[in-house]
Amino acid sequence: MTINTTPEAPTSNKLDEQVTYDPNHLLDSLIDKLHLKNDAALSRSLEVAPPVISKIRHRRLPVGASLLIRMHEVSDLTIRELRALMGDRREKFRISDKQFKPKDKIEAEKLK
């Protein structure tokens, strides 16, 4: 019986090749494009409170649709370009059917 002890060549993994979600890259790119000094200036430009930018940067808050649209308006970058800057490469979005149900139906389903 022979045991092969030589390490195999690492195989390519598609997950490793994908760019990961990084909202900091998006925020930094906007600061550069708009010639701003810092996150506080970016928050003023986007007309959001400074803690919103901080929470996004620390991944406690996702970049919402309304903020993405505001980023598009002030930067003239397309939504696709903005999503690409933060590493979102999805072609389609899946929306849960729960988002369209009234809250009382959702609560009733939880009790089942």
Disulfide bonds with the S-S distance in Angstrom:
none
